[in-house]
Amino acid sequence: MFGQRSRIKQATRTILALLGIFLMVASFVWMQRAPRPESAKRSTTPQLAPTSRPFAVVVLDPGHGGQDTGAMCGGVLEKDPTLDVARRIDRLLQAEGIATLMTRLGDTYVSLADRAAFANRVSNCIFVSIHFNEDNLPVSSGVETYYAAHQITAGSFLASWLPFLWRPLSESPNSESQSLAGFIQEALVARTRAADRGSKPRQFFVIANVTSPAALVEGGFLTNTADVSNLVSEHYREQIAAAVTDGILHYRDAVKQRQSTLAVMGDERR
């Protein structure tokens, strides 16, 4: 009899604890998604558009890893050059005094959701994912850089650990990610002399589900003989890394310049 009462008490405590967690999560979701009241009176004075502060950290994302090999061509697995190039970028950025983090440090599998959540837990950062391409047509070659036209909006620290609490994708295009991708693509073409496939929007999960400016680099086609012959060269992979680094630095300089211009305009209005 005593044992039965003890089990009932334990079951009751468990149910109450689960109910408490459910109410806490439900309250949080409601606060995140509840519409915000508009201001009663709109200002007639034009407001300066907000701009990002220069980032403090670069999160580097070597694509694939572990059992996820990515594209394959002959003996080349995409997961290997992505890690190699990311390590080179990491070294070059640190030499410039820029802090870096990597979503994987070795040949390990990290899910796309975990990569995005990792980046969302880093404040004041940008996110750059490194990949190599493949195509059914072996003549396809060149470099391209993607950005997500729409990304999730910033929620809270807790939301970065619980993806289902993230707010929906933003309605307005992400100009910061587009700018970052453009600078990286320009530098890639200048450094590698590869065919310029441009910077373009694409809703890849890993860049659409981060809140910071984000770009995904495709550094060549593993299904193209000429591209592969370049990629097996350490010198060429170093050039790709240097190009991505150049693009990041150019983006940082552009953000600083915008910030300086807005500050001057703000002083003039006073």
Solvent accessible surface area in square Angstrom, and as a share of the most:
residue,aa,sasa,rsa
1,M,166,0.74
2,F,173,0.72
3,G,33,0.32
4,Q,97,0.43
5,R,144,0.52
6,S,55,0.35
7,R,162,0.59
8,I,100,0.51
9,K,122,0.52
10,Q,105,0.47
11,A,53,0.41
12,T,63,0.36
13,R,154,0.56
14,T,64,0.37
15,I,112,0.57
16,L,109,0.54
17,A,59,0.46
18,L,110,0.55
19,L,88,0.44
20,G,37,0.36
21,I,95,0.48
22,F,133,0.55
23,L,100,0.50
24,M,123,0.55
25,V,36,0.21
26,A,43,0.34
27,S,57,0.37
28,F,27,0.11
29,V,45,0.26
30,W,177,0.62
31,M,111,0.50
32,Q,22,0.10
33,R,121,0.44
34,A,24,0.19
35,P,128,0.81
36,R,148,0.54
37,P,130,0.82
38,E,135,0.60
39,S,86,0.56
40,A,117,0.91
41,K,178,0.76
42,R,172,0.63
43,S,80,0.52
44,T,135,0.79
45,T,79,0.46
46,P,94,0.59
47,Q,138,0.62
48,L,62,0.31
49,A,71,0.55
50,P,134,0.84
51,T,43,0.25
52,S,39,0.25
53,R,161,0.59
54,P,33,0.21
55,F,19,0.08
56,A,56,0.43
57,V,25,0.14
58,V,0,0.00
59,V,0,0.00
60,L,0,0.00
61,D,1,0.01
62,P,0,0.00
63,G,1,0.01
64,H,41,0.18
65,G,0,0.00
66,G,17,0.16
67,Q,143,0.64
68,D,51,0.26
69,T,34,0.20
70,G,21,0.20
71,A,6,0.04
72,M,124,0.55
73,C,44,0.27
74,G,81,0.78
75,G,79,0.76
76,V,33,0.19
77,L,48,0.24
78,E,6,0.03
79,K,23,0.10
80,D,76,0.39
81,P,11,0.07
82,T,0,0.00
83,L,16,0.08
84,D,37,0.19
85,V,0,0.00
86,A,0,0.00
87,R,125,0.46
88,R,37,0.13
89,I,0,0.00
90,D,26,0.14
91,R,120,0.44
92,L,39,0.19
93,L,0,0.00
94,Q,102,0.45
95,A,87,0.67
96,E,94,0.42
97,G,69,0.67
98,I,13,0.07
99,A,55,0.43
100,T,19,0.11
101,L,75,0.37
102,M,24,0.11
103,T,15,0.09
104,R,7,0.03
105,L,131,0.65
106,G,22,0.22
107,D,83,0.43
108,T,74,0.43
109,Y,110,0.42
110,V,32,0.18
111,S,32,0.21
112,L,94,0.47
113,A,39,0.30
114,D,85,0.44
115,R,5,0.02
116,A,0,0.00
117,A,8,0.06
118,F,56,0.23
119,A,1,0.01
120,N,25,0.13
121,R,78,0.28
122,V,28,0.16
123,S,94,0.61
124,N,55,0.28
125,C,6,0.04
126,I,2,0.01
127,F,0,0.00
128,V,0,0.00
129,S,0,0.00
130,I,1,0.00
131,H,25,0.11
132,F,5,0.02
133,N,22,0.11
134,E,100,0.45
135,D,56,0.29
136,N,151,0.78
137,L,112,0.56
138,P,88,0.56
139,V,121,0.69
140,S,18,0.11
141,S,33,0.22
142,G,2,0.01
143,V,1,0.00
144,E,5,0.02
145,T,0,0.00
146,Y,13,0.05
147,Y,21,0.08
148,A,0,0.00
149,A,26,0.20
150,H,62,0.27
151,Q,3,0.01
152,I,12,0.06
153,T,48,0.28
154,A,70,0.55
155,G,31,0.30
156,S,46,0.30
157,F,144,0.60
158,L,75,0.37
159,A,1,0.01
160,S,4,0.02
161,W,136,0.48
162,L,53,0.27
163,P,56,0.35
164,F,133,0.55
165,L,4,0.02
166,W,23,0.08
167,R,53,0.19
168,P,88,0.55
169,L,84,0.42
170,S,26,0.17
171,E,166,0.75
172,S,73,0.47
173,P,96,0.60
174,N,33,0.17
175,S,78,0.50
176,E,33,0.15
177,S,0,0.00
178,Q,88,0.39
179,S,32,0.20
180,L,0,0.00
181,A,0,0.00
182,G,27,0.26
183,F,57,0.24
184,I,0,0.00
185,Q,9,0.04
186,E,120,0.54
187,A,8,0.06
188,L,0,0.00
189,V,38,0.22
190,A,56,0.43
191,R,102,0.37
192,T,16,0.09
193,R,202,0.74
194,A,22,0.17
195,A,57,0.44
196,D,90,0.46
197,R,89,0.33
198,G,23,0.22
199,S,46,0.29
200,K,59,0.25
201,P,70,0.44
202,R,118,0.43
203,Q,85,0.38
204,F,65,0.27
205,F,84,0.35
206,V,5,0.03
207,I,0,0.00
208,A,5,0.04
209,N,24,0.12
210,V,0,0.00
211,T,51,0.30
212,S,14,0.09
213,P,20,0.13
214,A,0,0.00
215,A,0,0.00
216,L,7,0.04
217,V,1,0.00
218,E,18,0.08
219,G,2,0.02
220,G,3,0.03
221,F,3,0.01
222,L,0,0.00
223,T,37,0.22
224,N,15,0.07
225,T,120,0.70
226,A,63,0.49
227,D,18,0.09
228,V,24,0.14
229,S,67,0.43
230,N,61,0.31
231,L,5,0.03
232,V,91,0.52
233,S,41,0.26
234,E,112,0.50
235,H,129,0.58
236,Y,30,0.11
237,R,33,0.12
238,E,40,0.18
239,Q,37,0.17
240,I,0,0.00
241,A,0,0.00
242,A,13,0.10
243,A,0,0.00
244,V,0,0.00
245,T,8,0.04
246,D,33,0.17
247,G,0,0.00
248,I,0,0.00
249,L,27,0.13
250,H,86,0.38
251,Y,3,0.01
252,R,55,0.20
253,D,73,0.38
254,A,24,0.19
255,V,1,0.01
256,K,94,0.40
257,Q,114,0.51
258,R,78,0.29
259,Q,68,0.30
260,S,60,0.38
261,T,61,0.36
262,L,41,0.20
263,A,59,0.46
264,V,80,0.46
265,M,69,0.31
266,G,14,0.14
267,D,85,0.44
268,E,131,0.59
269,R,133,0.49
270,R,223,0.81
